[in-house]
């Protein structure tokens, strides 16, 4: 081992120094933020600007604090992103996507509700941001895949309840699922369907 390598501090030591320095500064005042505050801020930036926009300076500006506040809670940005992914996946994102109690609705109302969700501006933003995030975060990818499969199963069951044969219900559920994903990714390059057009599409595909 060379003398230079012996003198170079390890990444672990550097992280410890940052956390110790942050702790020393924070002991002079009560911590104003919690882990949840940072996670919420990261989610806010992600949903409005995308995962690439999340950075320590950007979050500090968003929350009106210094970097010392960040290092009080996290080792680095990756640590925060992991906590944010845990938060998103644990909630199964039903509340953000408006899917609470979907299965309890009647078949007709269930389809109506799913069409309404596709027409909402907030859902477009959430879907695009989260699916983009899923390309680089395996945990988020698993959550997106699980939700897609759930929506497909709900559609298939709904169409079966409406009287379609098993093969027809599965085929039409697949068409509706891919249409929904296509609405998300084609919104910026294709004419955006309004609520009435989405409802007409659902009616056309679910017509006996």
N, C-alpha and C positions, 0 to 999 in steps of 0.2 A: 504494500500500500504506500502511495507516495505521500509526501508531506502535505501537498495541496489537497489531496482527497481527505486526509485526516482533519484538516482545518475547515473543510466545507460543511456547514450545518445541514442536517438531513431535513427533508420536507416535514417530518413529524415534529422536529424541534421548532421549525419555523411556525407551524400551526400552533404549537403550544405557546410560543412566545406571543403570537398575536392574541390568543385567547387570554393569556395572563395579563397582557397590557390592557385588553378590553375590560377584564375583570377589575383591574386596579382603578381604571377610570370610573367604572360603574359603581364601585363601592362608595364613591363620594356622593352618589345620588341614587334614589330608588329606581329600579328598572321600569321604564315607561311602556315597553312593548313586550309581547309574549310571542312564543313560537307561532301561535295561531295568527297573530297580526302579520307576521312575515309571510306565512303561507297564503293568507288572504290577499296580501299585496302582490305576491307572485302570480296568483290566479287572475287577479284583475289585469295585470300587464299581459299575461298570456292570452286572455280572452279578447283583449282590445288590440294587441299588437303582434301576438304570436310568441312562441317559446324563445325564438332567437333574440327577442327584445329584452328578455330577463337578464339583468346584470346587477351586480352589487351597487354600483353608483346609481343606476336607474331606480332601484328599489329604495335606496336611501333618500333620493330626491322625492320619490313618491310618498314616503312616510315622514319626510322632514327630519331625518336623524343623520348621525355620522356613521362611518363604517364600524366604529367601535361597538355600536349597538348591534350591528349584524353579527360580528364575531363573538358577541356574548352568547349567542344561541347556536351558531353554526360554524363548522370548521372551514367550509368553503361553499361556493355556489352549488356544486354538485350535491352537497349535503342538503341544502335547501330544496333543490329540485326533487330529491328523493322523498323528502318529507311532504312536498306538494303532491307528488304522485301517490303517496300513501293516502293522503287526505282525499284526493279525488276518487281513487279506486275503492276506498272503504265506504264512501257514500254511494257507490254504484251510480253516481251522477243522475239519479232519478229526479231529485228536486230541481236541478238545473235544467233538465230536459223535459220536465213536466209530465213524467210518466207515472206518478204516484196513482195507485188504484186503477190502473188501466184495465187489468184483467177482470175487475169487478163490474165493469160497465156492460151493458147489453151489446150484442154484436154490431148492430147498426151504429150505436153511439160510440163504440170503440173505434170503428173505422172513421167516423166523423172527427173524433178527437185526434187521431193520428194525422189526418189531413190538415186539421187546424194547426197542429204543431209544425208541420212542414212549411206552412205559410208564414210562420212567425219570424220576424227579423232576428230576435234573440237566439233562436235555435240555430239559424244559419251560422251565426258568429261562433257559437259554442262548438258546433259540429266541425266546422272547418279548422278551428284552432286545435281542438283535441285530436282530430285525425292527423293533423300535421305533426303534433307532439308524439303521437303513437309510432311514427316512423323511426324515432330515435330512442324511445323509452319502452323496453319490453313489458314493463308492468302496465303501462297505459295501453299498450297494444292488446294485452290480454283482456283488459277491461272493455275496450272497444269491441273486440271480437265477441266477448261474452254478451254484450248488450245487443250487438247485431243478431246473434243467434237467438236471443230472447225475443227480439222484435219479429224475426222470421217465424218463430214458434207461435207467437200471439196472432200474427196474421193467418198462419195456417189453421190454427184452431178456430179463429173467427170465421173463416171461409167455410170450414167444415160445419160449424154451427148454422151457417146460412144455407146449407143444403148441398154444397159442392161435394162431388166424389173426392176420395183421398188424393188421387193423382192430380185432379184439376185444382184442388185447394193448394197443394204444394207448388204447382207450377205458377199459379197466380200470386201466391205469397212471395215467391222468388222475384217475380216481375216487379211487384210493389216495393220490395226491399231494395232492389237495384235502382229503381226509379228514385227512391228517397235519397240514396247515396249520390246518385247522379245529380239531383237537384243541388246538393251541397257543393260538389266540385265543378259544376257547370254554370254556377250562378254568375261568375264574373265574365264568362265568355259567350254565353247564350242568353236569349231572351228569358227573363225571370218570370215564371208563372205566378199569377196572383192566386188568392184564396179560391176564387170561383173556378179557375182553370184546374187547380189541384183537385178540387172536389169533383169536377167533371171527369178527370183522369181516374180517380178512385171509383166513381160510378161506372165508368166504361169497363174497367177491369173486373169489377165485382158483379157485373150484370150477369144473371143466369143465361 
